[in-house]
Amino acid sequence: MRFRHLAKTGRILALVAFALGLSNHLANGLIAAETATSKLVGVDRSPIDLVISADQQWIVTANETSGSLSLIRVTDRQVIDEIIVGDHPANVLGTPDGKHVVVSTAWDGNLHQLRIDADRGKLVLVNSVHVGMQPCGIAILPDSTKAYVGCVANAEIVEVDLNAAKVIRRFSTGNWPRYLTLTPDGKRLAVGLAGNSEIAVIEIDSGKTLYTEPLSGGINLGQMITSSDGTYAYFPWMVYRTNPITVRNIKLGWVLASRMGRVRLDGAAYREAVSLDVPELAVADTHDVAITSDGKRLIASSSGTHELLSYRLPDMPFIAEGGPGDLIDPQLQYNADRFERIEVGGRPMGIAIADDDQTIFVANYLRNSVQVVSRDEAAVIAEIDLGGAKTLTLARKGMEIFHDAVRSLDQWYSCQTCHAGGGTNAKIMDTFNDATEMTFKTVLPLQNVTRTGPWTWHGWQTDLDDAMHRSIVSSMQGVRPAPADKSALIAYLETLDFPPNPFRGDGGSLSEAAARGKVVFESNKAACIDCHHGSTFTDGEIHDVGTGSKSDHYQGYNTPSLNGSYTKVRWLHHGRAKSLLEVVTDYHSPDKVNGSEPLTDGEAADLVAYLKSL
């Protein structure tokens, strides 16, 4: 079966997990694929990505919460096979030679290659390779011999020999390389570095970064696709601006805003962008992007506003220096042929366009389905049920609210916008949560949040229900949530967890350096354990450690949990520490916090190794 990769180059690594009852299948990574349908009765699939075969006969979806792939026959729109592949599938695409599909499973660190047995209607596992460190976005050379995978946890691109199923090279990038796309000749790779707010263009032969293009204020970089001539890499992203959260600023696009961008792949040049937000009816949480085979239309999924966005690509008003404007160009807003919104509901994520350039297939995460959308009719014309829970649980309802930007003022942003996958982002932000303006703080991750009260950096909120209320009505300037909505949100937050720590060895063991770092952590000299203890590594108390600001309304800081420290790119409340080494040797060093001696270089390195293992 021949496969074509249609606009698939990566996906946002979501850090959301539900109790699936599948631990025996998912715990150890390299597993034997098995028929899964009977084992997944009542389990939500939550498709995050999909790919369609070049002969238009098959669709394969990557289902995040069930850890499975579904095989759909296009002719009768039926799911005919499903197999468990690993923990948290992230991205799926076809090899250019059409023989296989490749999927990354982020939480067990693997890359799997499968083929379709068309005669039997089965997905068959061909090989697997452990690449480690939370693999996400994938790109494959035109000759189908090698794949490149973005490993988010350690800022690496991993080169994999697909035939031998082995890692052959690793090269460093900036932080959070989630999304990738290759030039048609396979010579250059564009990588969206969400943790650095920039796009890097890498030469494949040398593995060296040729140049980077910054995205000022950029967060939540979406999936990427290369133009057919190899000139541009297209991608959606959001912009955060350091302005007070007021009704006026939100409406003007001066707090958070959505963009479609492109960077040149044939040489360094300032990025170009188009504003996506319509006044009073904004776009939020754009995720995937696809281009029709004739190059005339660009389609994007807007997951926060439950829609597809359709643009006439050749005359999209891309602007480089000095632009784009804060809101959508009127040329787009008032011309339905140049810009059209297609409501699909749920949470549209991965998309693929059929050969007719009219039919769009959508992986709808919250609806547990693949939707068939007619571009001509601007409507969903069919929906393929992948399977899921018969009744909506309270946590699943909370998941819907968490990802719903319509609940904010003029639907500008959702909880997911600042807490992608339930975690953090790369910016310091003013949430207006403590009724002060311009008191910027790093965004705290939400994993374990129900067990780590009090809340906010200053710890002034002691009621999680009230914290949910203020987040919606103050930070998001939305309408008052119903009590049931807040209960649902809290139920969803209780399901959030970190992925298995990739800095731990087999069975959760510590490296030699981390074991030494644990001794430093617990020593009288570093005294980290005085405030950071227990399973969540926090004492839930407020401390003044000399890092306060006169502009803060509250004094002292709530001890943050150290779980998942490796997932961050900014540390401490002010985000000035750009590495854990800076934390322990400068801003939060023992001599500054408790008056003891500074750490030696060896102690500092070991302590960082331990912190990464938490």
Secondary structure, DSSP 8 states (H G I E B T S, - for coil): --B---S-SB-----B----S-HHHHTTS----EE-GGGGTT----EEEEEEBTTS-EEEEEETTTTEEEEEETTTTEEEEEEE--SSEEEEEE-TTSS-EEEEETTTTEEEEEEEETTTTEEEEEEEEE--S-EEEEEE-TTSSEEEEEEGGGTEEEEEETTTTEEEEEEE-SS-EEEEEE-TTSSEEEEEETTTTEEEEEETTT--EEEEEE-TTEES----EE-TTSSEEEEEEEEE------HHHHHTTSSEEEEEEEEESSS----EEEE--BTTB----EEEEEE-TTS-EEEEEETTTTEEEEEEGGG---B-TT---SS--HHHHT-TTTEEEEE--S-EEEEEE-TTSSEEEEEETTTTEEEEEETTTTEEEEEEE----SS--HHHHHHHHHT-GGGSGGG---HHHHSGGGS--SSEE---TTS-SS--EE----TTGGGS-SBSTT--B--HHHHHHHIIIIIS------HHHHHHHHHHHTTB-----TTS-GGG---HHHHHHHHHHHSTTT-GGGTS-TTTT----EE--S---TT-SS-SEE----TTGGG-SSBSTT--B-SHHHIIIIIT-HHHHTS-----HHHHHHHHHHHHT-
